[in-house]
Amino acid sequence: MKVQGGCHCKKVRFEAEVPLEVEVLDCNCSICSATGFRHLIVPHPDFRLLSGEQALVSYRFGTGAAEHLFCGTCGIKSFYQPRSHRDSWSVNLNALDDSSALEVRARPFDGRNWETAKAGLT
């Protein structure tokens, strides 16, 4: 199924191919819990940035392995490159235009204890 989404001001827009049944990771790390980010993991080939590449601002913290990408105008992080899935984008389920057709299953992810939690991902 093709889904679309992006940031609040609509400068950043993307589309992605995802199955009808998806799993999202609900992470409790400092940045995800503060922003309400719900991780829908999308392999790089199944994701396409439609517009807004020039509007994206990069932010790295901790190990610097993850590249958090925010719209420089409205500040929304609709997707980013996670350190946990180097071959995929992490799309914020909350940044999709419409997720009502998806069957969403949420899995808690203990990002506050990232190394231990990463070992449990399959």
C-alpha positions in Angstrom: 0.0 0.0 0.0 1.3 3.5 -0.8 1.2 6.0 2.0 2.1 9.7 1.9 3.1 12.1 4.6 5.4 14.9 5.7 5.9 17.8 8.0 3.4 20.3 9.3 4.1 23.1 6.8 4.1 20.6 3.9 7.6 21.6 2.6 8.8 18.0 3.3 6.7 15.4 1.6 7.4 11.7 1.1 5.7 8.5 0.0 6.3 4.9 1.0 5.2 1.4 0.2 4.2 -0.5 3.3 2.2 -3.6 4.0 -1.4 -3.3 5.2 -0.4 -4.8 8.5 2.5 -2.9 10.1 4.4 -2.9 13.3 5.5 0.4 14.9 8.1 0.7 17.6 7.0 2.9 20.5 10.3 4.1 21.9 10.8 5.7 25.3 14.2 7.4 24.7 14.6 11.0 25.4 13.9 12.3 21.9 11.1 9.9 20.9 9.2 10.3 24.2 9.4 14.1 23.9 8.2 14.2 20.3 5.7 11.3 20.2 7.6 9.6 17.4 6.2 6.2 16.5 8.7 4.3 14.3 7.4 2.7 11.1 10.5 1.1 9.6 10.5 1.4 5.8 13.4 -0.1 3.7 15.2 2.5 1.7 14.0 1.2 -1.7 10.3 1.5 -0.5 10.7 5.2 0.4 10.7 8.3 -1.8 11.3 11.9 -0.8 8.9 13.9 -3.0 9.9 17.4 -1.9 11.8 19.3 0.8 15.3 17.9 0.7 16.7 21.5 1.0 14.4 22.2 4.0 15.8 19.3 6.0 18.1 20.1 9.0 20.2 17.3 10.5 20.7 16.7 14.2 22.9 14.1 15.8 23.5 13.4 19.5 24.9 10.6 21.6 26.9 8.3 19.4 26.0 10.4 16.3 25.0 7.2 14.4 21.4 8.2 13.9 20.7 11.2 11.6 17.6 13.0 12.8 16.1 15.1 10.0 13.8 18.0 10.9 12.0 20.5 8.7 13.9 23.8 9.1 10.7 25.7 8.9 8.2 23.9 11.1 10.5 21.7 13.1 8.7 18.4 12.5 10.7 15.2 12.2 8.6 13.1 9.8 11.4 10.5 9.1 15.0 9.9 9.9 17.9 7.5 9.5 18.0 5.4 12.7 21.0 3.6 14.0 19.0 0.5 14.6 18.0 -0.1 11.0 20.8 1.2 8.7 19.1 -0.1 5.5 15.8 1.6 6.3 14.2 4.9 7.2 12.2 5.3 10.3 8.9 7.1 9.4 6.8 8.7 12.0 3.4 7.0 11.9 2.0 10.3 13.2 3.3 12.1 10.1 1.3 10.1 7.6 -1.5 11.9 5.9 -3.9 9.0 6.6 -3.0 5.8 8.4 -6.6 4.6 8.9 -6.3 1.8 6.3 -3.4 0.3 8.1 -3.6 -2.4 10.7 -1.1 -1.1 13.3 0.5 -3.2 16.0 2.7 -1.3 18.4 5.7 -2.8 20.1 7.4 -1.1 23.1 11.1 -0.4 22.5 13.2 0.5 25.5 15.4 3.2 23.9 16.5 4.4 27.3 18.5 1.2 27.4 19.3 1.1 23.6 22.0 -1.5 23.5 20.0 -4.1 25.4 16.8 -3.2 23.5 18.5 -3.4 20.1 19.6 -6.9 20.8 16.0 -7.9 21.1 15.0 -6.5 17.6 14.5 -9.1 14.9 
